[in-house]
Amino acid sequence: MQPTADFDLSSFWESSDYASRKYVEPPCTPESVAAVEAELGFKLPIAYVALSAFQNGGVPGHRAHRTASRTSWAADHVAVSGILSIGHTKLYSLCGQLGSRFHIEEWGYPEIGIYFANCPSAGHDMLCLDYRACGPQGEPTVVHVDQERDYAITVVAPDFESFIRGLQNSSEFD
């Protein structure tokens, strides 16, 4: 399923110099997707690739996602500060300096998949594509991993497309 079918990508991203400098890479290509997948050892969700073909990484306009249980951020949601690009060159790209492997190797995050989105805590919690149930070629769930709570894992969405469709304006929460 493609998120572009009935999803307005033109209003998904917030434009900023910060996002352009730290997150946004050129639109992904089949070659760049294959290189990142090979390096990380997981197949990226189709919806992630489709979103990245429109704009490859950045800061979403809506930055909160409801959760069924409490996280360190709030009783009913998590916050997102940016979604990593599919690439190697930007600071916040999947294979960049502060990409997915960095959080596993330097911060001790569990090796359950691909860490794809930053939270406002400056690395103390992350959003991850969790491949434990589906294997490296399957459709991962989206989870919140909380370093401050002994790497507690909270399910956020059943898949990436549901995650991006479920993002809401932060003002909708207390």
Backbone as JSON, one array per atom type, in Angstrom:
{
  "sequence": "MQPTADFDLSSFWESSDYASRKYVEPPCTPESVAAVEAELGFKLPIAYVALSAFQNGGVPGHRAHRTASRTSWAADHVAVSGILSIGHTKLYSLCGQLGSRFHIEEWGYPEIGIYFANCPSAGHDMLCLDYRACGPQGEPTVVHVDQERDYAITVVAPDFESFIRGLQNSSEFD",
  "N": [[0.84, -1.19, 0.0], [0.54, 2.21, -0.8], [1.34, 5.29, 0.75], [0.65, 7.53, -0.6], [-1.75, 7.31, -1.9], [-4.21, 8.37, -0.82], [-3.29, 10.44, 0.7], [-2.07, 13.52, 1.62], [0.89, 14.46, 0.71], [2.1, 16.89, 0.25], [1.63, 18.6, 2.33], [2.76, 17.36, 4.47], [5.45, 17.68, 5.41], [7.36, 20.04, 7.33], [8.83, 23.02, 6.4], [12.15, 24.08, 6.84], [15.29, 25.7, 7.56], [16.92, 24.32, 9.34], [15.97, 21.62, 9.17], [16.62, 21.13, 6.48], [19.42, 21.32, 6.56], [20.18, 19.28, 8.43], [18.65, 16.91, 8.09], [17.37, 16.44, 5.49], [17.87, 14.74, 2.52], [18.65, 14.26, -1.01], [15.85, 13.1, -3.04], [15.16, 9.65, -2.57], [16.57, 6.88, -4.38], [16.15, 3.78, -6.21], [18.67, 2.57, -6.0], [19.91, 3.9, -3.81], [18.18, 3.17, -1.76], [18.51, 0.37, -1.76], [21.22, 0.24, -1.0], [21.18, 1.3, 1.62], [19.43, -0.52, 2.85], [20.98, -2.86, 2.61], [23.18, -2.2, 4.2], [21.99, -1.83, 6.73], [20.62, -4.19, 7.09], [17.9, -4.76, 6.88], [14.73, -4.73, 5.22], [13.26, -1.82, 4.06], [10.09, -0.35, 4.91], [7.51, -0.1, 2.42], [5.96, 2.23, 2.5], [7.66, 4.01, 3.84], [9.7, 4.33, 1.98], [8.19, 5.44, -0.11], [7.36, 7.87, 1.06], [9.86, 9.03, 1.37], [10.61, 9.32, -1.25], [9.17, 11.47, -2.03], [9.91, 13.59, -0.24], [12.98, 13.33, 1.24], [13.44, 12.63, 4.3], [13.26, 14.75, 7.26], [11.45, 17.28, 9.11], [8.36, 16.59, 10.38], [5.15, 18.19, 9.9], [3.08, 17.67, 11.69], [3.64, 16.46, 14.87], [3.11, 14.58, 16.89], [2.1, 11.45, 18.24], [-0.47, 9.36, 19.17], [-0.52, 7.08, 21.94], [-1.25, 3.91, 23.47], [-0.44, 3.52, 26.0], [1.42, 4.93, 28.76], [4.39, 6.86, 28.21], [7.76, 8.06, 28.65], [7.54, 10.6, 27.75], [4.82, 11.46, 27.73], [1.49, 10.82, 29.05], [-0.2, 9.85, 27.11], [0.85, 9.98, 24.51], [3.56, 10.13, 22.08], [6.3, 12.22, 21.1], [7.68, 13.56, 18.1], [10.65, 14.68, 16.66], [12.01, 14.63, 14.28], [12.29, 12.84, 11.15], [14.42, 10.42, 9.93], [16.44, 10.54, 6.97], [16.69, 8.44, 4.03], [19.7, 7.45, 3.52], [23.21, 8.41, 3.6], [24.61, 10.76, 4.09], [23.63, 13.05, 5.53], [23.54, 14.35, 8.89], [21.4, 13.36, 10.4], [20.54, 10.89, 8.99], [19.56, 7.6, 7.96], [21.87, 6.0, 7.78], [23.75, 7.77, 8.6], [25.96, 9.92, 10.57], [24.66, 10.22, 13.08], [22.83, 8.16, 12.9], [20.83, 5.13, 12.67], [22.52, 2.88, 13.47], [24.34, 4.19, 15.15], [22.81, 4.74, 17.45], [22.4, 2.21, 18.45], [25.02, 1.18, 18.78], [26.43, 3.18, 20.25], [24.68, 4.24, 22.21], [23.46, 2.07, 23.27], [20.96, 1.08, 22.54], [18.44, -1.43, 21.99], [18.96, -4.09, 19.61], [16.68, -4.29, 17.54], [15.73, -3.48, 15.16], [15.34, -0.77, 12.89], [16.23, 2.41, 13.83], [14.48, 5.23, 13.34], [13.4, 7.77, 13.8], [13.81, 10.79, 15.54], [13.24, 11.95, 18.87], [12.17, 14.66, 21.02], [13.93, 14.51, 23.2], [16.66, 14.5, 22.88], [18.04, 12.09, 22.21], [17.41, 10.35, 24.27], [15.14, 8.91, 23.97], [13.65, 7.1, 21.27], [12.14, 6.47, 18.05], [11.39, 3.42, 16.47], [11.59, 1.06, 13.81], [10.37, -1.96, 14.27], [11.4, -5.17, 13.88], [11.16, -7.62, 15.09], [8.95, -9.43, 15.21], [8.34, -9.91, 12.53], [10.59, -10.47, 11.02], [13.6, -9.69, 9.04], [12.78, -9.05, 6.42], [10.13, -8.45, 6.5], [7.06, -6.6, 7.33], [7.5, -4.13, 9.54], [6.51, -3.25, 12.93], [5.87, -0.04, 14.48], [7.63, 1.27, 17.11], [8.17, 2.87, 20.28], [11.13, 3.48, 21.93], [12.52, 3.71, 25.04], [15.15, 5.0, 26.53], [15.58, 6.11, 29.05], [13.9, 4.66, 30.67], [14.97, 2.11, 31.09], [15.19, 1.13, 28.48], [12.54, 0.63, 27.72], [9.91, -0.65, 25.71], [7.34, 0.53, 23.73], [4.5, -0.07, 21.86], [3.59, 1.81, 19.06], [2.39, 2.03, 16.52], [0.88, -0.23, 14.11], [2.25, -0.42, 11.7], [4.42, 1.39, 9.41], [3.03, 3.1, 7.64], [0.57, 3.46, 8.97], [1.58, 4.78, 11.15], [2.54, 7.3, 10.05], [0.14, 8.3, 9.1], [-1.19, 8.6, 11.48], [-0.02, 10.7, 12.82], [-0.37, 13.68, 14.69], [-1.25, 17.12, 15.39], [0.61, 18.65, 17.91], [-0.77, 20.32, 19.61], [-3.17, 19.12, 20.08], [-3.0, 17.62, 22.31], [-2.74, 17.57, 25.9]],
  "CA": [[0.0, 0.0, 0.0], [1.29, 3.46, -0.88], [0.71, 6.35, 1.53], [0.27, 8.64, -1.46], [-3.05, 7.07, -2.52], [-5.18, 9.36, -0.35], [-2.56, 11.14, 1.74], [-1.5, 14.73, 1.05], [2.3, 14.6, 1.07], [2.55, 18.28, 0.1], [1.53, 19.3, 3.62], [3.3, 16.52, 5.52], [6.71, 18.18, 5.94], [7.54, 21.45, 7.68], [10.04, 23.54, 5.76], [13.03, 24.87, 7.7], [16.73, 25.6, 7.26], [17.45, 23.27, 10.2], [15.65, 20.32, 8.55], [17.4, 21.01, 5.25], [20.84, 21.09, 6.9], [20.44, 18.11, 9.26], [17.85, 15.72, 7.76], [16.86, 16.23, 4.13], [18.77, 14.33, 1.44], [17.91, 14.19, -2.28], [14.9, 11.99, -3.07], [15.84, 8.35, -2.65], [16.53, 6.13, -5.63], [16.24, 2.34, -5.92], [20.04, 2.25, -5.61], [20.18, 4.38, -2.45], [17.38, 2.33, -0.87], [19.18, -0.93, -1.68], [22.47, 0.4, -0.24], [20.83, 1.46, 3.04], [18.89, -1.8, 3.31], [22.1, -3.79, 2.74], [24.0, -1.79, 5.35], [21.25, -2.0, 7.99], [20.18, -5.58, 7.19], [16.45, -4.83, 6.93], [13.98, -4.13, 4.1], [12.47, -0.66, 4.5], [8.67, -0.4, 4.52], [7.15, 0.58, 1.17], [5.48, 3.58, 2.83], [8.83, 4.84, 4.18], [10.35, 4.63, 0.7], [7.31, 6.36, -0.85], [7.46, 9.17, 1.72], [11.2, 9.54, 1.09], [10.69, 9.67, -2.67], [8.59, 12.81, -2.13], [10.95, 14.35, 0.47], [13.79, 12.33, 1.93], [13.77, 13.04, 5.66], [12.91, 16.1, 7.66], [10.62, 17.53, 10.29], [6.94, 16.58, 9.99], [4.33, 19.28, 10.41], [2.41, 17.13, 12.88], [4.73, 15.79, 15.56], [2.69, 13.78, 18.05], [1.36, 10.24, 17.9], [-1.14, 8.78, 20.34], [-0.12, 5.75, 22.4], [-2.23, 3.29, 24.37], [0.09, 3.53, 27.36], [2.33, 6.01, 29.12], [5.8, 6.85, 27.87], [8.44, 9.09, 29.43], [7.16, 11.9, 27.22], [3.46, 11.84, 28.14], [0.59, 9.72, 29.42], [-1.01, 9.35, 26.0], [1.43, 10.16, 23.19], [5.0, 10.38, 21.91], [6.6, 13.37, 20.24], [8.68, 13.32, 17.05], [11.3, 15.92, 16.25], [12.44, 14.5, 12.89], [12.35, 11.51, 10.54], [15.71, 10.28, 9.26], [16.42, 10.3, 5.53], [17.3, 7.21, 3.52], [20.97, 7.88, 2.96], [24.44, 8.33, 4.38], [25.36, 12.01, 4.18], [23.15, 14.0, 6.53], [23.74, 13.97, 10.29], [20.25, 12.52, 10.74], [20.11, 9.96, 7.94], [19.56, 6.25, 8.53], [23.25, 5.51, 7.87], [24.59, 8.93, 8.87], [26.73, 9.99, 11.81], [23.74, 9.97, 14.2], [21.79, 7.29, 12.35], [20.33, 3.97, 13.41], [23.61, 2.1, 14.1], [24.89, 5.0, 16.23], [22.0, 4.59, 18.66], [22.63, 0.85, 18.95], [26.42, 0.98, 19.17], [26.91, 4.17, 21.21], [23.73, 4.49, 23.29], [23.0, 0.8, 23.83], [19.58, 0.72, 22.19], [18.36, -2.84, 21.59], [19.01, -4.38, 18.18], [15.38, -4.84, 17.15], [15.36, -2.97, 13.85], [15.9, 0.49, 12.39], [15.84, 3.63, 14.55], [14.19, 6.1, 12.19], [12.88, 9.1, 14.14], [14.26, 11.39, 16.79], [12.28, 12.55, 19.77], [12.74, 15.9, 21.56], [14.76, 14.27, 24.39], [18.08, 14.5, 22.49], [18.61, 10.75, 22.2], [16.98, 9.53, 25.41], [14.1, 8.02, 23.46], [13.68, 7.06, 19.81], [11.15, 5.63, 17.39], [12.09, 2.34, 15.79], [10.88, 0.04, 13.02], [10.64, -3.17, 15.04], [11.31, -6.33, 13.01], [11.23, -8.86, 15.86], [7.87, -10.37, 14.89], [8.18, -10.14, 11.08], [11.85, -10.79, 10.36], [14.21, -8.55, 8.35], [12.15, -8.75, 5.14], [8.71, -8.24, 6.72], [6.5, -5.28, 7.6], [7.72, -3.92, 10.97], [5.69, -2.34, 13.72], [6.57, 1.16, 14.94], [7.68, 1.28, 18.56], [8.92, 3.89, 21.01], [12.1, 2.85, 22.82], [12.8, 4.73, 26.04], [16.42, 4.75, 27.21], [15.45, 6.53, 30.44], [13.11, 3.66, 31.38], [15.63, 0.83, 30.84], [14.86, 0.77, 27.1], [11.16, 0.14, 27.63], [9.38, -0.6, 24.35], [5.9, 0.78, 23.66], [3.99, -0.11, 20.48], [2.97, 3.06, 18.65], [1.54, 1.79, 15.34], [1.11, -1.56, 13.55], [3.15, -0.33, 10.55], [4.88, 2.76, 9.17], [1.97, 3.91, 7.03], [-0.36, 3.83, 10.04], [2.27, 5.77, 11.96], [2.51, 8.64, 9.45], [-1.26, 8.74, 9.04], [-1.63, 8.87, 12.84], [0.61, 11.87, 13.42], [-1.31, 14.74, 14.98], [-0.69, 18.35, 15.88], [0.89, 18.57, 19.35], [-1.77, 21.09, 20.37], [-4.33, 18.26, 20.36], [-2.72, 16.93, 23.56], [-2.49, 18.47, 27.05]],
  "C": [[0.88, 1.25, 0.0], [0.61, 4.54, -0.06], [0.23, 7.5, 0.67], [-1.13, 8.48, -2.04], [-4.09, 8.1, -2.1], [-4.58, 10.19, 0.79], [-1.85, 12.32, 1.11], [-0.05, 14.93, 1.52], [2.79, 16.04, 1.0], [2.46, 19.04, 1.41], [2.11, 18.48, 4.77], [4.52, 17.14, 6.2], [6.65, 19.66, 6.29], [8.86, 21.91, 7.07], [10.84, 24.36, 6.76], [14.47, 24.69, 7.27], [17.35, 24.46, 8.08], [17.22, 21.89, 9.58], [16.49, 20.11, 7.29], [18.87, 20.7, 5.53], [21.08, 19.74, 7.56], [19.78, 16.82, 8.8], [17.69, 15.44, 6.27], [17.99, 15.91, 3.14], [17.98, 14.37, 0.13], [16.92, 13.02, -2.25], [15.62, 10.66, -3.27], [15.63, 7.73, -4.02], [16.51, 4.65, -5.28], [17.64, 1.93, -5.45], [20.35, 2.69, -4.19], [19.4, 3.58, -1.42], [18.07, 0.99, -0.67], [20.46, -0.84, -0.85], [22.19, 0.52, 1.25], [20.29, 0.15, 3.6], [20.02, -2.82, 3.53], [22.93, -3.47, 3.97], [23.3, -2.07, 6.67], [20.74, -3.43, 8.19], [18.68, -5.78, 7.27], [15.86, -4.19, 5.68], [13.15, -2.98, 4.66], [11.01, -0.82, 4.08], [8.41, 0.4, 3.24], [6.71, 2.02, 1.44], [6.63, 4.51, 3.2], [9.54, 5.27, 2.89], [9.5, 5.62, -0.09], [7.36, 7.77, -0.26], [8.79, 9.82, 1.37], [11.42, 9.88, -0.38], [10.12, 11.07, -2.89], [9.52, 13.83, -1.49], [11.68, 13.36, 1.35], [14.27, 12.84, 3.28], [13.33, 14.46, 5.96], [12.07, 16.13, 8.91], [9.16, 17.52, 9.84], [6.19, 17.76, 10.59], [3.56, 18.89, 11.66], [3.4, 16.21, 13.57], [4.34, 15.02, 16.81], [1.92, 12.57, 17.55], [0.82, 9.64, 19.18], [-0.59, 7.39, 20.65], [-1.19, 5.22, 23.35], [-1.74, 3.29, 25.81], [1.1, 4.66, 27.53], [3.74, 5.77, 28.59], [6.47, 7.91, 28.76], [8.05, 10.49, 28.97], [5.81, 12.36, 27.75], [2.64, 10.6, 28.45], [-0.08, 9.09, 28.21], [-0.42, 9.54, 24.61], [2.96, 10.23, 23.26], [5.15, 11.58, 21.0], [7.73, 13.0, 19.29], [9.33, 14.65, 16.7], [11.81, 15.84, 14.81], [12.48, 13.05, 12.45], [13.6, 11.44, 9.69], [15.54, 9.96, 7.77], [17.03, 8.94, 5.21], [18.59, 7.64, 2.84], [22.1, 7.77, 3.96], [25.04, 9.68, 4.74], [24.89, 12.98, 5.26], [23.38, 13.45, 7.93], [22.65, 13.01, 10.72], [19.72, 11.8, 9.51], [20.25, 8.57, 8.52], [20.96, 5.69, 8.7], [24.24, 6.65, 8.12], [25.26, 8.85, 10.23], [25.87, 9.7, 13.05], [22.55, 9.13, 13.76], [21.47, 6.11, 13.25], [21.43, 3.21, 14.14], [24.24, 2.87, 15.26], [24.13, 4.76, 17.53], [22.16, 3.2, 19.27], [24.04, 0.73, 19.53], [26.89, 1.94, 20.26], [25.99, 4.38, 22.41], [23.16, 3.2, 23.88], [21.56, 0.44, 23.54], [19.54, -0.72, 21.71], [18.34, -3.0, 20.07], [17.73, -5.09, 17.75], [14.94, -4.37, 15.77], [16.07, -1.69, 13.5], [15.34, 1.66, 13.2], [15.71, 4.73, 13.51], [13.72, 7.49, 12.54], [13.4, 9.53, 15.5], [13.06, 11.91, 17.57], [12.93, 13.77, 20.41], [13.7, 15.72, 22.74], [16.26, 14.21, 24.09], [18.72, 13.13, 22.65], [18.18, 9.85, 23.33], [15.74, 8.7, 25.11], [14.07, 8.18, 21.94], [12.46, 6.29, 19.31], [11.89, 4.65, 16.5], [11.12, 1.51, 14.96], [11.3, -1.29, 13.63], [10.35, -4.42, 14.2], [11.28, -7.65, 13.78], [10.17, -9.87, 15.46], [7.84, -10.77, 13.42], [9.45, -10.59, 10.38], [12.34, -9.63, 9.51], [13.58, -8.18, 7.01], [10.67, -8.39, 5.28], [8.32, -6.8, 6.94], [6.59, -5.02, 9.1], [6.64, -3.07, 11.62], [6.53, -1.11, 14.06], [6.48, 1.17, 16.45], [8.47, 2.49, 19.06], [9.84, 3.15, 21.97], [12.65, 3.94, 23.73], [14.05, 4.37, 26.85], [16.32, 5.08, 28.7], [14.66, 5.53, 31.3], [13.64, 2.25, 31.07], [15.24, 0.26, 29.47], [13.49, 0.11, 26.97], [10.65, 0.34, 26.21], [7.87, -0.49, 24.4], [5.48, 0.74, 22.2], [3.26, 1.2, 20.19], [1.99, 2.84, 17.5], [1.86, 0.41, 14.76], [2.06, -1.58, 12.36], [3.48, 1.14, 10.3], [3.79, 3.64, 8.56], [0.96, 4.35, 8.08], [0.27, 4.89, 10.94], [2.18, 7.16, 11.33], [1.08, 9.18, 9.34], [-1.78, 9.14, 10.42], [-0.97, 10.07, 13.5], [-0.4, 13.0, 13.55], [-0.55, 16.0, 15.41], [-0.51, 18.23, 17.39], [-0.13, 19.31, 20.18], [-3.02, 20.27, 20.7], [-4.17, 17.48, 21.67], [-2.49, 17.95, 24.66], [-1.02, 18.67, 27.25]]
}
